[in-house]
Amino acid sequence: MYSAAVLDSIKVGEVFPWAFVAAVHRSRNGIYQKDGRLVSLLTDFGRINPCYPDFHGDTRDTIHYTGSGRRGDQKLDAANRALFAAIDSGHSVPLFNKLGVDRWEYLGKWAVTDGRYIYDETRERMVWKFTLVRSAA
C-alpha cells in the first residue's frame, strides 16, 4: 500500500496502470473500505459500467456517486455504511476514474458530504447516491 506522501505527490489528471491503483485501492469493487473506514473510490462515470451512473454536479468539484449494489435495490451494506461514516469523519479519500483497459486517471482526494436513498428511474431501482466534494488538500 502506498503512503499518504506518495498520494500527495501525484497530480490530478495523471494516468496510472491498475498495478498502481491496486496498491492504493485493494479491491475490484468501486468502494474500498477497511474495518468500516472508507479508504478509496473508483468510478467510470457510467461509461463502462452503466449500473453506476456517477456524474458531476453544478461544478467539477462535486460528484454524485452511486453506492454499492449492482442489481435490484441497493442495501445499506458495509461499503455504503463506510461512505456514510466518511460524512461524519470528514476525511477525504483518493478517487480514480477508469478511462479504459489498464488506464486509470487520478481525480484527487474527495470528501463525502451527503448520502440519500433515491429512486433511479432509468434503472428502476432504489440506489444510494452520495455527494463527493473535491478536497483542497
HELIX and SHEET records of a PDB file:
HELIX    1   1 ALA A    4  SER A    9  1                                   6    
HELIX    2   2 TRP A   18  VAL A   24  1                                   7    
HELIX    3   3 ALA A   78  SER A   89  1                                  12    
SHEET    1   A 5 VAL A  15  PHE A  16  0                                        
SHEET    2   A 5 ARG A 103  ASP A 120 -1                                        
SHEET    3   A 5 SER A  92  GLY A 100 -1                                        
SHEET    4   A 5 ARG A  37  THR A  43  1                                        
SHEET    5   A 5 ILE A  31  LYS A  34 -1                                        
SHEET    1   B 5 VAL A  15  PHE A  16  0                                        
SHEET    2   B 5 ARG A 103  ASP A 120 -1                                        
SHEET    3   B 5 ARG A 125  ARG A 134 -1                                        
SHEET    4   B 5 THR A  62  THR A  66 -1                                        
SHEET    5   B 5 PHE A  55  HIS A  56 -1                                        
END                                                                             
